[in-house]
Amino acid sequence: MPRATKIVATLGPASNEPAVLERLLRAGVDVVRLNFSHGTADDHIARAQRVRDAAARVGKPLALMADLQGPKIRVGRFAEGRVTLAAGAPFVLDAARAEPGDPGGVGLDYKDLPRDVRPGDRLLLNDGLIVLDVEAVRGEQVHTVVRVGGVLSNNKGINKQGGGLTAPALTGKDIEDIKTAMTFQADYLAVSFPKSATDMEMARQLANVAGEPFKHKPALIAKIERSEAIPQLEAILKASDGIMVARGDLAVEVGNAAVPALQKRMIRMAREMDRIAITATQMMESMISAPVPTRAEVSDVANAVLDGTDAVMLSAETAAGQFPVETVEQMALIALEAERAEDVQLHADFMDKRFGRIDQTIAMGALFSAHHLGCKAIIALTESGSTALWMSRHNIHIPIFGVTSRPESERRMALYRNVQPMLMPAHTDRDQALADAERLLVERGALMPGDTYAITCGEPMGHPGGTNMLKVCRVG
């Protein structure tokens, strides 16, 4: 069995060189994330080309994800680069302050903070390591008392416990970055800090307009980072192609203890709604500087796999860590081991399900037939990739091969759990398409003489959404 769970790796100084990129792809990376919080438009365009060149050399389908920065809800800079805050000391967050900060206060990149808070609110800085209690708001100044002290350095993030900051999900920078991402046809666009379906709908409209000259429409991933997004989760999912369980900022807003249950709920809901789920943040954090993960990290990755996530994501581990390739290798091994322990419960999955579309019904029929017949593979001849996506929402220990004539669909399917994308020339003749798909899998070693497999396609050929045929075959 090939590994079902996909791996997203963030590009950075540790992984930017072509030789390292190739090693990462061979180690198991399926999606490369470009973090738009760092670098210029030209940097991102050059990196995207470098990644695509590496994928071509390795001969591997690979998706590119452009991750937007979102609003900068951060403190300003300090005269000495950092200060040490003592518990019980006063500290002023001043939106009007232009000079560098000191132990008594600091300026703000986020100028609307004084209008978003009131006495009694609690602010969490630097991923919750610093805790401030708001005592008063006077003009542009937020007067606080340090509840939990420590070292606070330049440009650290600010969260409000329980949420409530009004910063829009899409900034002027994000809008320009969407245009940049469309010039290299990013397969996925990750939107930071959405609070509602409207944020995602706006991002899709901007992306579609920017992508029109290139005839490209990216898939959208909503990064669930704000507490306000939780009650709106179903609507956000409907407006998106998938979600990222972004456990850093989310944990600061809702509390660390609430995140594991939320993670399971979000992944389950995404699968039920035929959407993608990515689990992110600190998955292999210790491997930034250590050659092996902690046992807690192994359990964390394995549990995300058992939850049904499509992908697990690495951030600083591959962007700036000392062991980027080793980290990917370890993550791949953990995912494989966890997948061996999965239960296949197709009967329970299909109980009381109703399918209103022919193509979706065919996809489910292929899963059920392949499971009961012990098929070695399921082949979905697909233009858009939708048939393969529907199949991938259910655990089945049979690899699904998404065979398409569209390079953009091949790249997009690289993120789907248990889907192996393959490119094949377009056909108008059904029988020839079926024969060529079988030959392709035999050549790849996925099928052997005597093996049975299930295959789906649409008649007439070449029409997205037209899957209407299921056939079970034996390799001669």
HELIX and SHEET records of a PDB file:
HELIX    1   1 PRO A   18  ALA A   27  1                                  10    
HELIX    2   2 ALA A   41  VAL A   58  1                                  18    
HELIX    3   3 LEU A  113  ASP A  116  1                                   4    
HELIX    4   4 GLY A  172  THR A  183  1                                  12    
HELIX    5   5 ALA A  197  GLY A  211  1                                  15    
HELIX    6   6 GLU A  212  PHE A  214  5                                   3    
HELIX    7   7 SER A  227  ALA A  229  5                                   3    
HELIX    8   8 LEU A  233  LYS A  238  1                                   6    
HELIX    9   9 ARG A  247  VAL A  254  1                                   8    
HELIX   10  10 ASN A  256  ALA A  258  5                                   3    
HELIX   11  11 VAL A  259  GLU A  272  1                                  14    
HELIX   12  12 GLU A  285  ILE A  288  5                                   4    
HELIX   13  13 ARG A  295  ASP A  307  1                                  13    
HELIX   14  14 ALA A  316  ALA A  319  1                                   4    
HELIX   15  15 PRO A  324  ARG A  340  1                                  17    
HELIX   16  16 LEU A  346  PHE A  350  1                                   5    
HELIX   17  17 ILE A  358  LEU A  373  1                                  16    
HELIX   18  18 SER A  386  SER A  392  1                                   7    
HELIX   19  19 PRO A  407  ARG A  412  1                                   6    
HELIX   20  20 MET A  413  LEU A  415  5                                   3    
HELIX   21  21 ARG A  430  GLU A  443  1                                  14    
SHEET    1   A 9 LYS A   6  THR A  10  0                                        
SHEET    2   A 9 VAL A  31  ASN A  35  1                                        
SHEET    3   A 9 ALA A  63  ASP A  67  1                                        
SHEET    4   A 9 TYR A 188  VAL A 191  1                                        
SHEET    5   A 9 ALA A 219  ILE A 224  1                                        
SHEET    6   A 9 GLY A 242  ALA A 246  1                                        
SHEET    7   A 9 ILE A 276  ALA A 280  1                                        
SHEET    8   A 9 ALA A 311  LEU A 314  1                                        
SHEET    9   A 9 LYS A   6  THR A  10  1                                        
SHEET    1   B 2 ARG A  82  LEU A  85  0                                        
SHEET    2   B 2 GLY A 150  SER A 153 -1                                        
SHEET    1   C 6 GLY A 105  GLY A 107  0                                        
SHEET    2   C 6 PRO A  90  ASP A  94  1                                        
SHEET    3   C 6 GLN A 141  VAL A 148 -1                                        
SHEET    4   C 6 ILE A 130  ARG A 138 -1                                        
SHEET    5   C 6 ARG A 122  LEU A 125 -1                                        
SHEET    6   C 6 ILE A 158  LYS A 160 -1                                        
SHEET    1   D 5 VAL A 419  LEU A 423  0                                        
SHEET    2   D 5 ILE A 400  THR A 404  1                                        
SHEET    3   D 5 ALA A 377  LEU A 381  1                                        
SHEET    4   D 5 THR A 452  GLY A 458  1                                        
SHEET    5   D 5 THR A 467  ARG A 474 -1                                        
END                                                                             
